[in-house]
Every structure is written in C-alpha cells, then in structure tokens.
C-alpha cells in the first residue's frame, strides 16, 4: 500500500487510485475524470503551482517526514543573495531587479551535432502499446510545439498489421511513418524525433528503412531494457487472429495461439488474452568485453547508414551494466544516454517484476553521477545523460538535474507526459462527438471537474491563447486538444522549475549543481554523496558568527 497521500487539499487535487511519489496514481487510466496534480495542471497550467481559493485561505506544508532513501529525501537549497548565469545581463543583476522569469530553461544534448530543446524534458519510449498509438497525435504534436524530444518506442513496425516485411526486412511501415510525420509537421528546430530499436527492430531492418526515407532528420536509439523490467517489451492482445499474426512475425506469444488446446480454451472463453514478448538480447554473449564489441559494431554500422545522432536507453540493471552503459556510450561518441530507474511506469509489464526488480531511481542516478565523474576526472569524455524513473513534478525534475549535474541535460517522463494527451482527447471527444471515435475519446460529456472551467477549449485550457499566439488561429483549429493540454501542463512545469532555479539564484539551467540540493537523512547522504542539510554551509555560517 502506498504511503503517499491520495489528496492535496491545498492544490485541490485527488488521486483516483493509490498515489506514488511522483503524484501520479499507481494505475493511470486513459479515461480518468480527475484529478491528480498532473491531470489538473493540463487544464489550469501554472495556476496549479499555488494554493487554491486565494483570499480565503492560508496554507502550510506538512512534507517534513523524509524517511528512507528516495527523491523525497532530498530538499532544494535556496540562497538569499547572488545571481549566477544572467546571460550577459549583469546590469539587471546589479540593479537587484531580477525576476524568476529571467531564468533560461533551454538546454541541448549531443556530441558532434547538438540537439536544442526549449525545456529539459523528454518523453519515455511510446512504442507498440495500443495506448501510445491511440493518442500519438496529441503526444507528438504537443512535444513538437513545446520543443522537446519524443521517443517512438520499440516494436512499432512488428505489431503493425499494415506493415510489409519481405524476407524479414521492412518494405512498408505506415504506422511508424505516421508517428514520425506527425511530429515533424510541428517541429521547428527544437527537440527531436528519437526512434528506438530493440532486437526485433534490428532484425527487421528498421534502421535501414529509416535511413533511406528520413536521412539525418531522426535520432536513432539502441535499447537495453527499461526501469519496469529487463525481459524486453510486451503487449496484450485479445484477438486470437492478431495473436497468430504476431507469432508468425517471430514474437513469443503466451499462451501459444497455435496450440489446439489454447485455441479451444479461447473459444470456450477460459482464455481471454495473449501476451506478446520480445527477445531478451545479448543472450549469446557471456562477458562485458563481448557486449562492448557487439555494441561498438552496432554503432559503427548505424553511422555507416548515415545516422549522425545515436542514443542509448538502459534500465535499472546493476552496477556493472550501468558502468558498461556509461563507458560504452561515452567511448562510442553517443549523443545521449537515458537511464531508467525502478519506480517508473510502462504500458504493460509483469506487475510483481515492476514491484521487485531493479535499482530504485535515486540509487541508480546517484551511482551514474559517481561513475561519470570517474571518467571526467581522468579527462575522458562523458556522454550527455537523461534520468528517468517516476518524474512528474517540477521539484523532482530540479532534484534530478541537480543530482546528475553537470552530466544530466534532460529528465525523461513517461506517464507525466501522457496524461495531458488522454485528458485533452477526452475533452475534444466530448465537445465534438463527430470526432470521438476517430480520436479515441472516452467521454460522451464533460465531467464536472472540467465543465466547471467552461465548455469550450479556449475557456478550459489555460494555455490555449499563448499557443494560439504562437501558431495562429487557423493552425490552432487543427491542433489536437491533447496537444493543447500538454502545452498547458509543460507551461506549469517550466514555470515551477524557473521559480526553483531563481530561488537557488541560478538563472541559467547550465548553472545548476549538486550544491543546490541537500539530504534530509544520513542514509540518503551516504547513498547519494549529497551532504546532510544542516552540514551544508555550516562552516561558512560559523565563520560569519565568529568573524
């Protein structure tokens, strides 16, 4: 059972299910009518940063119970003076007129080719799960408009019944192309389209197909597991015909739909669904040296196809695999390494594996910084990093960027990015019934949690008018409501992050450091290397008193 509160009376938020540290529910539903903090932020935007009912209330935080080792056991340090990173606007700093809106959140990642991002956020891998396909238009348009990277996950081609493979190689991939083209329509130079490949994708020739069709417009990503599990991806299907199709595509389908007894069980109604699994990968190798050789050859081959930007996604394996990922990615000149700690979310994974497997996010990310520092101290290049594993709030984003500084350029969010897409789509379907089926809307009318704000998009979404100003009224009519919701939610996160950085007197994201956080218990101090909160600055404090 979760020990996180289900509701926040100050913000007026409530979790439908069990709450977790990110503020999300353990089980996040596409048809949810509200209203966790991320859900409400997709409507209210930056209003959600502040206590509700101003003028009638006062509010005080009770978040002082920092037990155990987690991101909640880190606290953000503020400073009462100074202004670091004013981008040449020193006159404003000297005058004392700095505002939190002066904080710059732009970032970039990459080795030889830099990918610019307006905000230090990116999505997790949105792959072959049906929920990713259903709401892709909102996810892709939203990320492109915000100016952040989106990741097309694994197996998209393999599960697409309209894709054509001849002799095991792709000849046609309509779903993959749809996903890429939707993002590129709104891409304006910030962010990027990352396409992930697992074992099946590699065998099916995804890289070769994309290189021929899109050239260097895309970023290609290799994958080693994820924070949810380490046995490869899976989806669930309820059609035995589709299960047979997936088996013929070379996937493991469990139970086996070709067995007569399984077919009989399905026909009788005793078997309701089939799980499609991917291959594990690297099972033919027995040493890290062999893994390194195989990995380096894979990168070399991708470069020979013309890919100038290559990334790696890895999961919450142990310390040996973490060190391998950091060293191999750095030596291969990769552009980004995303490390997904246990505590993140996914579309479908064996539940008890999610609950029990892997290294928790804070511990994994702390060791990643330690290992990266070992390379940097020896004059070695360190790959740019992204931390993943249960992020949805601006405070946790700040802590992750600080913990991994200066190596961490982005924070990767899964469900925190998807919720706006669900919510906006449901609103669009309720307001425009003629679109509901096509866009996969789940509501036939607006719930009171939404209708209390209004009954048109321009009244419901706090970010509507700023987005309209960016793209114009004509284009605004074509934008999915889920993308408007994402724009609104990202505005809240970016505003909150600006405020936290300003409080630390850091006006450029590049200036964030590990000095900007402190540990709230000795266990967290020991595991992260972040000093205990009352030890931070204590020596300077005593000098002030005794000076």
VOMARVO-724255 format. One record per residue (C-alpha): residue in one letter; x, y, z. Coordinates in steps of 0.001 Angstrom, whole numbers, plus 500000, padded with zeros to 6 digits. Example, Ala and Ser with C-alpha at 12.3 -4.5 7.8 and 13.67 -1.06 7.14 Angstrom:
<pts>
A512300495500507800
S513670498940507140
</pts>
This chain:
<pts>
X500000500000500000
X501223503490499125
X502291505776501963
X501822508876499825
X498637510883500466
X495830510415497947
X494781514040498037
X496270517506498364
X493746519878499863
X495990522883499210
X496023522353495444
X492600520741495275
X493980517551493739
X492889513972494364
X494237510626493231
X491707508124491968
X493972505206492930
X496957504693495194
X499331507653494982
X503075507327494425
X505970509740494927
X505503511421491552
X501952512409492498
X500518510007489913
X498330507007490630
X499838503539490529
X497410502689487734
X496841505575485332
X493677505319483191
X493175506997479832
X489532507662480691
X490246509228484109
X487989512144485047
X490476513597487518
X492135514916489275
X495755514289490232
X498221517170490059
X499385516363486509
X495764515974485320
X494746519320486808
X497911521025485519
X496866520038481991
X493853522348482397
X494991525035484817
X498655525259483878
X500690527402486231
X497658528123488420
X498279524680489882
X501545525911491394
X499688527853494075
X497195527110496871
X493574527323495764
X490973529807496991
X493345532719497420
X491917535332499778
X490099532755501861
X492954530544502999
X496419530287504409
X498412527115503847
X501378525320505364
X503388522319504189
X503478519081506129
X506110517424503936
X508780517127506622
X508800513344507095
X511800512396504938
X512129508712505786
X514096506297503627
X516187506866500513
X514207508443497682
X513969511711495800
X511601512897498523
X514523512710500957
X516367515429499040
X515455519057499582
X516185522025497367
X518574524630498719
X517872528319498281
X520180531289498557
X519421534735499929
X521804536565497597
X523621536434494270
X522658535961490617
X524519533343488593
X524027532951484864
X522315536168483791
X523468535664480177
X525326538941479954
X522527540963481562
X524682541838484516
X523192545325484738
X519853543835485708
X521512541660488304
X523449544607489714
X520273546659489972
X518565543976492030
X515683543750489533
X515967540050488692
X512708538119488327
X512163534372488209
X511032534757484611
X514625535739483754
X515634532087484215
X516588530369480955
X515495526736480620
X516901525954477197
X519258523013477038
X520945520847474449
X522461517409474165
X524752515711471724
X528312515023470730
X529206516450467327
X525654517536466447
X523765519370469191
X520013518933469591
X518440522045471101
X515479521798473489
X513346524619474845
X512831522739478102
X514887519989479798
X512137517383479344
X511656514407477050
X509164511574476793
X509751507978477658
X509519505448474854
X505999505329473424
X506093502116471467
X503881499222470478
X501354499574473282
X497947500422471854
X497572503397474154
X500632505008472541
X499148504514469074
X495696505791470050
X496920509096471462
X500026509603469358
X498739512674467531
X498382514521470825
X501718513344472206
X503671514147469047
X502073517493468238
X502343518556471879
X506035517716472190
X506892519363468872
X505034522547469806
X506699522670473223
X510094521990471636
X511150518787473417
X512187515315472197
X509727512449471811
X510679508780471578
X508995506263469287
X509446503051471230
X510251499532470146
X508274497080468019
X506043499616466253
X506694498043462867
X506492494454464090
X502983494787465528
X501591496852462636
X499348494581460552
X499665497008457651
X503450496911457583
X505047494757454922
X508123492621455524
X509781490630452765
X512491488145453684
X512409489601457190
X513078493188456035
X510726496145456065
X509259497298452787
X506397499375454194
X505795500783457706
X502707503045457705
X502267503321461486
X505903504221462079
X505785506793459294
X502570508272460703
X504216508770464067
X507313510407462628
X505447512656460207
X503030513897462900
X505931515171464974
X507859516635462072
X504807518646460976
X505188520928464001
X508919520559464604
X510610523969464431
X514209523104465230
X513824522452468953
X513518518933470291
X513884515883468108
X512328512648466937
X514053509646468527
X513246506195467115
X514109503276469340
X515214499838468187
X515239496549470054
X516306493101468850
X513292492591466571
X513554496075465089
X517207495486464288
X516458492173462597
X513561493700460666
X515754496424459193
X514145499435460875
X517387501425460783
X517974500833457079
X514391501743456242
X514515504980458228
X517918505972456867
X516630505694453311
X513388507566453959
X514312510262456510
X518077510602456465
X519502512638459310
X516160514143460378
X515890511412463001
X517822510295466070
X518214506517466338
X518213504827469758
X519570501468470860
X517882499827473819
X518968497801476834
X515882497086478909
X513985499653480971
X513180500515484558
X509974498492484600
X511564495164483682
X514531493561481946
X512927490882479786
X512029493001476780
X508784494667475811
X505337493151475803
X501781493962474854
X498473492194475448
X496065491317472628
X492530489941472858
X492197488643469276
X493442485148468503
X493870486156464854
X496146489017465902
X497994486691468280
X498632484294465395
X499859487189463239
X502345488204465950
X503549484623466341
X504151484476462588
X506113487733462848
X508554485894465083
X507444487034468532
X506903484878471590
X503150484836472204
X501983483434475544
X499963481251475644
X500855479856472224
X497886480579469924
X498905477773467570
X498272475054470151
X494897473315469709
X494210473305473458
X494838477068473639
X492513477682470692
X489859475560472413
X490339477474475654
X489950480777473844
X486845479581472033
X485308478445475354
X486072481785476987
X488573480411479509
X491453482276477839
X490792485951477219
X494106487423476090
X497619486754474819
X500891488424475843
X503416489222473103
X507025489317474310
X510269490485472739
X513614488717472776
X515934489407475663
X519002490366473648
X522699489594474288
X521913486073475489
X524599484801473111
X527307486792474914
X528983485871478205
X531310488768479042
X531222492542479058
X534081492581476521
X531908490727474021
X528993493065474749
X531304496015474147
X532491494650470803
X528919493952469692
X527752497387470824
X530571499256469133
X529965497356465902
X526263498250466066
X527071501935466488
X529598501783463659
X527017500210461378
X524378502839462213
X526870505569461401
X527607503894458066
X523890504235457252
X524161507985457737
X522812508484461261
X524635511433462823
X522839511218466175
X522646507949468122
X521414507432471681
X521129504572474174
X518333503709476594
X519136501435479526
X517206500218482532
X517716499620486216
X520268496842485919
X523056496536488494
X526267498478488781
X528250496502486183
X525667497164483468
X525388500811484497
X529148501249484180
X529097499496480810
X526356501783479516
X528175504945480596
X531593503868479338
X530428502356476048
X528136505286475232
X530890507762476043
X533581505980474054
X531264505469471090
X530552509200470937
X526822508760471522
X524626511804471906
X522518510804474917
X522211508031477485
X518831507640479195
X518869505660482445
X515509504424483666
X515401503607487370
X512889501347489063
X509840503315490042
X508898504389486548
X505850503291484598
X505009501408481455
X502132500243479306
X502310496593480301
X504817494688482416
X504570491743484790
X503377493592487888
X505443491840490545
X508514492276488368
X507820496016488349
X507414495933492123
X510508493888492916
X513064494164490105
X515910496585489595
X517667499538491216
X515431502352492532
X515791505616490646
X517647507708493211
X520231504982493859
X520772504325490160
X521092508007489321
X523496508623492204
X525820505877491009
X525535507169487439
X526914510514488591
X529696508800490534
X530728506690487546
X530537509611485144
X532739511633487488
X535346508868487492
X535653509195483719
X535641513006483795
X538386513106486441
X540578511123484084
X539982513527481239
X537568511242479425
X534527512458477543
X531246511686479317
X528070511161477322
X525183513558477987
X522590511950480242
X518864511851480851
X517376510474484075
X514076508558484009
X512022506686486563
X508951508257488149
X509087512006487454
X506090514306487083
X506689517336489332
X508968520315488820
X510549519772492243
X511648516227491343
X512868517430487954
X515023520046489683
X516433517433492058
X517275515023489224
X519028517696487150
X520935518826490235
X521876515310491337
X523300514476487911
X524945517838487194
X526828518650485060
X526190515496483013
X522380515376483089
X520779517528480401
X517213516179480443
X514648514440482614
X512619511714480920
X508930511397481800
X506509508673480767
X503033508920482216
X503566512544483233
X503721513344479513
X500867511043478519
X498177512256480932
X497665515579479112
X497168513651475877
X494490511453477434
X492692514352479078
X492725516673476083
X491496513917473779
X488608513085476113
X487615516750476219
X487771517027472424
X485615513922472032
X483026515215474488
X482814518649472837
X482905517235469278
X481027513898469228
X481627513553465489
X485363513195466201
X485104510968469280
X485581507574467691
X488362508675465344
X490428510244468125
X489648507562470740
X487846509864473136
X486379508141476194
X483745510661477384
X480299511391475978
X480049514547478094
X482327516720480193
X482605515724483857
X482104518439486470
X485865518523487097
X486215520014483594
X482892521764482939
X483385523978485992
X486091525703483934
X483971526144480806
X482522524366477797
X484864525453475002
X488574524775474537
X489585528412474852
X487950528554478283
X489021525133479532
X492765525247478796
X494807527972480478
X497470527661477777
X495096527960474816
X495715531599473959
X499514531535474301
X499649528554471954
X497272530266469548
X499548533295469538
X502480531029468601
X500870529170465692
X497940531370464601
X494176530899464699
X493960528840461513
X496508526246462630
X495020526241466128
X491841524732464686
X493868521710463519
X495799521054466752
X494596518080468843
X493208519120472206
X495613516664473809
X498482518753472438
X496910521893473926
X496692520099477260
X500368519104477006
X501372522680476189
X499432523819479272
X500950521172481550
X504506521831480343
X503956525543480956
X503187524733484583
X506287522550484942
X508549525109483270
X507210527965485391
X507705525949488569
X511224524991487511
X512047528641486818
X510884529552490308
X513016526876491948
X516083527874489935
X515551531529490759
X515342530631494431
X518727528953494095
X519912532143492323
X520683530158489172
X519364531998486121
X520677529590483509
X519895525887483590
X523555525130482862
X524494526556486258
X522501524048488288
X524767521935490503
X524768519361493265
X525211522220495734
X521569523121495081
X520202520096496963
X520730518580500412
X519989515231502047
X517376515068504789
X518673511921506445
X522046510279506857
X521126507225504776
X520388509455501789
X523630511347502388
X525589508096502373
X523965506733499212
X523955509915497133
X527026511777498307
X524807514830498852
X525657516375502270
X523164516386505136
X521055519524505170
X522437521129508339
X526018520339507327
X525649522295504088
X527116525749504619
X527722525120508314
X531405526035508122
X530597529336506387
X527881530015508942
X530289529624511844
X532800531930510166
X530084534577509866
X529236534249513553
X532838534247514716
X534194536738512186
</pts>
